[in-house]
Amino acid sequence: MKIYQIDAFTSQVFKGNPAAVVPLDQWIDDTYLQAIAAENNLAETAFTVPNGDGWEIRWFTPTAEVALCGHATLAAAYVQVKHQGFKGAVLTFDTRQSGRLTVERLENDLLAMSFPAIAVEESNQLEKITEALGAKPDSVKFGRYSPDQIDYVAIFDSEDTVRSLSPDLTKFSQLDSRGVIATAPAKSFDFVSRYFAPNFGIDEDPVTGSAHCLLTPYWSKVLGKERMQARQISSRGGDISCTMNSNDRVILAGHAVDYMIGDIFI
């Protein structure tokens, strides 16, 4: 099987978020999908299978399958355009838990993903989130990707506070979530974030597209803006153009670049 490692949400190798993409002719046993993702040891590995004019897509962390992943979808679209010969304007990916996702090709190699907008609700987990992050947020909310997968959103008033967070990863086992998004208004962008998901094998994710399905509707309402520029301030860092497209859709746009192409033997 062919495997591609792509740096997503960046135009520069060694930046953004690395994702593996494995295009398949048909689905193989889930045991192999999870084993390949564990072997890659990246935040996500995306697997695609042709489905009519588009593809089915699934995403695996090193330890579990996830309901939605942005950067690996961006990487999968990039692979189809750059390496698999796709010539159309819009790519379509069908998912198991998040409906149909589309990716539009824009000018200057920009790829714009249409994802579900996920509303956030108030949470009563302020104390546990404070213990896990090592700093007390102004408020804590949560958003639900699927019936059994949520993320908490810890909202701070300062970009500097988010940047200086040093979480206690052992405390995340007390949380019933996929991960925790820490976010704040930004100096040079509309908002910034960091994302921690040790419960799913990811201590800190470099750039998290799915998290912006929650962050885009939240900050759009707070800032009174439909179009925003976001920065995930991990050590690698990455930029996401976020647009509140409607009540139930967000557009997340970014670039991607090749890092590695190889073959899997099993």
C-alpha positions as CSV (number, residue, x, y, z in Angstrom):
1,M,0.0,0.0,0.0
2,K,1.2,3.5,-0.8
3,I,1.6,5.9,2.1
4,Y,2.0,9.7,2.1
5,Q,3.1,11.9,5.0
6,I,1.8,15.4,4.5
7,D,2.3,18.6,6.6
8,A,-1.2,20.2,6.7
9,F,-2.2,23.8,7.5
10,T,1.2,25.1,6.3
11,S,3.1,25.9,3.2
12,Q,6.4,24.9,4.8
13,V,7.7,21.4,5.6
14,F,8.3,20.7,9.3
15,K,5.5,23.1,10.2
16,G,1.7,22.6,10.5
17,N,0.4,19.2,11.5
18,P,1.8,16.0,10.0
19,A,-0.8,13.4,8.8
20,A,-0.4,10.1,7.1
21,V,-2.7,9.2,4.2
22,V,-3.2,5.7,2.9
23,P,-5.4,5.4,-0.2
24,L,-6.9,1.9,-0.4
25,D,-8.8,0.1,-3.1
26,Q,-11.2,-1.4,-0.5
27,W,-11.4,-1.6,3.3
28,I,-9.1,-3.9,5.1
29,D,-9.6,-5.2,8.6
30,D,-9.8,-2.6,11.4
31,T,-7.0,-4.3,13.2
32,Y,-4.6,-3.4,10.4
33,L,-5.9,0.1,10.2
34,Q,-5.3,0.7,13.9
35,A,-1.9,-1.1,13.7
36,I,-0.8,1.1,10.8
37,A,-1.8,4.3,12.7
38,A,0.1,3.1,15.8
39,E,3.1,2.3,13.6
40,N,3.0,5.8,12.1
41,N,2.7,7.3,15.6
42,L,1.2,10.6,14.2
43,A,-1.8,12.4,15.5
44,E,-3.9,10.9,12.7
45,T,-3.7,8.5,9.8
46,A,-6.4,8.9,7.2
47,F,-7.6,6.0,5.1
48,T,-9.6,6.5,2.0
49,V,-11.6,4.1,-0.3
50,P,-13.2,5.2,-3.6
51,N,-17.0,5.7,-3.3
52,G,-18.7,6.7,-6.5
53,D,-17.3,10.1,-7.5
54,G,-15.7,10.6,-4.1
55,W,-14.2,8.6,-1.3
56,E,-15.1,7.2,2.1
57,I,-12.6,8.4,4.8
58,R,-11.7,7.2,8.3
59,W,-9.2,8.6,10.7
60,F,-7.2,6.8,13.4
61,T,-4.9,8.1,16.1
62,P,-2.2,5.8,17.5
63,T,-4.8,4.4,19.9
64,A,-8.3,4.9,18.6
65,E,-10.6,5.8,15.7
66,V,-12.0,9.4,15.8
67,A,-15.3,10.8,14.6
68,L,-13.8,13.8,12.8
69,C,-10.4,15.1,11.8
70,G,-9.6,18.3,9.9
71,H,-5.9,18.2,9.1
72,A,-5.9,14.6,7.9
73,T,-8.9,15.4,5.6
74,L,-6.9,18.3,4.2
75,A,-4.0,16.0,3.7
76,A,-6.2,13.3,2.0
77,A,-7.6,15.9,-0.4
78,Y,-4.1,17.2,-1.1
79,V,-3.0,13.6,-1.9
80,Q,-5.8,13.1,-4.4
81,V,-5.1,16.3,-6.2
82,K,-1.3,16.1,-6.1
83,H,-0.6,12.4,-6.5
84,Q,-3.8,10.5,-7.5
85,G,-4.8,12.6,-10.5
86,F,-8.0,14.3,-9.3
87,K,-8.8,17.2,-11.7
88,G,-12.2,18.4,-10.5
89,A,-13.1,21.5,-8.4
90,V,-14.6,19.8,-5.3
91,L,-13.7,16.6,-3.6
92,T,-16.3,14.6,-1.6
93,F,-15.5,12.5,1.5
94,D,-18.2,10.4,3.2
95,T,-17.6,9.6,6.9
96,R,-19.1,7.2,9.4
97,Q,-20.1,9.7,12.0
98,S,-19.8,13.2,10.6
99,G,-21.8,13.1,7.4
100,R,-20.5,14.2,4.0
101,L,-17.4,16.5,3.9
102,T,-16.4,18.5,0.9
103,V,-13.1,20.1,0.0
104,E,-13.0,22.9,-2.7
105,R,-9.9,23.7,-4.6
106,L,-9.2,27.5,-4.6
107,E,-6.5,29.7,-6.0
108,N,-2.9,29.4,-5.0
109,D,-3.3,25.7,-4.0
110,L,-5.6,26.6,-1.1
111,L,-8.0,23.8,0.0
112,A,-11.3,24.8,1.7
113,M,-13.1,22.2,3.7
114,S,-16.8,22.3,4.5
115,F,-17.3,20.9,8.0
116,P,-20.1,20.7,10.5
117,A,-20.4,23.7,12.8
118,I,-20.5,22.3,16.4
119,A,-22.2,24.5,19.0
120,V,-20.6,24.7,22.4
121,E,-22.5,24.4,25.7
122,E,-21.7,25.4,29.3
123,S,-19.7,22.8,31.3
124,N,-19.5,22.1,35.0
125,Q,-15.9,20.8,34.7
126,L,-14.0,24.0,35.6
127,E,-12.2,22.5,38.5
128,K,-11.0,19.4,36.6
129,I,-10.0,21.4,33.6
130,T,-8.0,23.8,35.8
131,E,-6.2,20.9,37.4
132,A,-5.4,19.4,34.0
133,L,-4.2,22.6,32.3
134,G,-2.5,24.1,35.3
135,A,-4.3,27.4,34.9
136,K,-7.8,28.6,35.6
137,P,-9.8,29.5,32.5
138,D,-12.5,32.2,32.5
139,S,-15.0,29.6,31.5
140,V,-15.3,26.0,30.2
141,K,-17.6,24.8,27.5
142,F,-17.9,21.6,25.5
143,G,-18.9,20.5,22.0
144,R,-20.0,17.1,20.8
145,Y,-18.6,15.5,17.7
146,S,-20.6,12.3,18.1
147,P,-22.7,10.6,20.8
148,D,-19.5,9.4,22.5
149,Q,-16.8,12.0,21.6
150,I,-16.6,15.5,23.0
151,D,-14.0,18.2,23.5
152,Y,-13.9,20.7,26.3
153,V,-13.1,24.3,25.4
154,A,-11.2,26.3,28.0
155,I,-11.5,30.0,27.3
156,F,-8.8,32.4,28.5
157,D,-8.6,36.2,28.1
158,S,-4.9,36.2,27.1
159,E,-2.9,34.7,24.3
160,D,0.1,34.7,26.6
161,T,-1.6,32.5,29.1
162,V,-2.5,29.9,26.5
163,R,1.0,30.0,25.1
164,S,2.5,29.4,28.6
165,L,0.2,26.5,29.6
166,S,2.1,23.5,30.9
167,P,-0.6,20.8,31.4
168,D,-0.4,17.9,33.8
169,L,-1.2,15.1,31.3
170,T,-1.9,12.6,34.1
171,K,-5.0,14.6,35.1
172,F,-6.7,14.2,31.7
173,S,-7.6,10.6,32.6
174,Q,-10.2,12.2,34.9
175,L,-12.0,13.8,31.9
176,D,-14.6,12.1,29.8
177,S,-13.5,13.9,26.6
178,R,-11.4,13.3,23.5
179,G,-9.3,16.4,24.5
180,V,-9.2,20.0,25.7
181,I,-9.0,23.0,23.5
182,A,-7.4,26.1,25.2
183,T,-8.3,29.3,23.3
184,A,-8.0,33.1,23.7
185,P,-8.3,36.3,21.6
186,A,-5.1,37.0,19.7
187,K,-2.7,39.8,19.0
188,S,-2.0,39.3,15.3
189,F,-4.9,36.9,14.6
190,D,-8.5,36.8,15.6
191,F,-8.0,33.9,18.0
192,V,-5.4,31.4,19.0
193,S,-5.6,27.9,20.4
194,R,-3.8,24.8,21.7
195,Y,-5.1,21.3,21.8
196,F,-4.3,18.5,24.2
197,A,-5.7,14.9,23.8
198,P,-3.6,12.4,25.8
199,N,-6.7,10.2,26.3
200,F,-6.5,9.5,22.5
201,G,-2.7,9.2,22.4
202,I,-1.9,12.8,21.5
203,D,-0.2,14.9,24.2
204,E,-0.5,18.1,22.1
205,D,-1.7,18.2,18.6
206,P,0.2,20.7,16.4
207,V,-2.9,22.0,14.4
208,T,-6.4,20.6,14.9
209,G,-8.9,21.2,12.2
210,S,-11.8,19.5,14.0
211,A,-11.3,21.8,17.0
212,H,-12.1,24.8,14.8
213,C,-15.6,23.3,14.1
214,L,-16.2,24.4,17.7
215,L,-14.0,27.5,17.8
216,T,-15.3,29.0,14.6
217,P,-19.0,29.4,15.7
218,Y,-17.9,30.4,19.2
219,W,-15.5,33.2,18.2
220,S,-17.8,34.2,15.3
221,K,-20.5,35.1,17.8
222,V,-18.1,36.7,20.3
223,L,-16.2,38.8,17.8
224,G,-19.2,39.5,15.5
225,K,-17.3,38.3,12.4
226,E,-18.0,35.6,9.8
227,R,-14.4,35.4,8.5
228,M,-11.5,35.0,10.9
229,Q,-7.8,34.1,10.8
230,A,-6.8,31.6,13.5
231,R,-3.4,30.4,14.7
232,Q,-2.7,27.2,16.6
233,I,0.3,28.1,18.8
234,S,1.9,24.7,19.2
235,S,5.7,24.4,18.8
236,R,5.2,23.6,15.1
237,G,2.3,26.1,14.6
238,G,-0.2,26.4,11.8
239,D,-2.7,28.8,10.3
240,I,-6.4,28.2,9.5
241,S,-8.8,30.5,7.7
242,C,-12.2,30.1,9.3
243,T,-15.5,31.2,7.9
244,M,-18.9,30.8,9.5
245,N,-20.8,29.7,6.4
246,S,-24.2,29.0,7.9
247,N,-25.8,27.9,11.1
248,D,-24.5,24.3,10.6
249,R,-21.4,24.6,8.4
250,V,-17.9,26.1,8.8
251,I,-15.3,26.5,6.0
252,L,-11.8,25.7,7.2
253,A,-9.1,26.5,4.6
254,G,-5.3,25.9,4.5
255,H,-2.4,24.6,2.5
256,A,-0.5,21.4,2.6
257,V,3.0,20.1,1.5
258,D,4.7,16.8,0.9
259,Y,7.1,15.4,3.5
260,M,7.4,11.7,2.6
261,I,6.1,9.1,0.2
262,G,6.6,5.4,0.9
263,D,5.2,1.9,0.8
264,I,3.6,-0.3,3.5
265,F,4.3,-4.0,3.5
266,I,2.0,-6.3,5.6
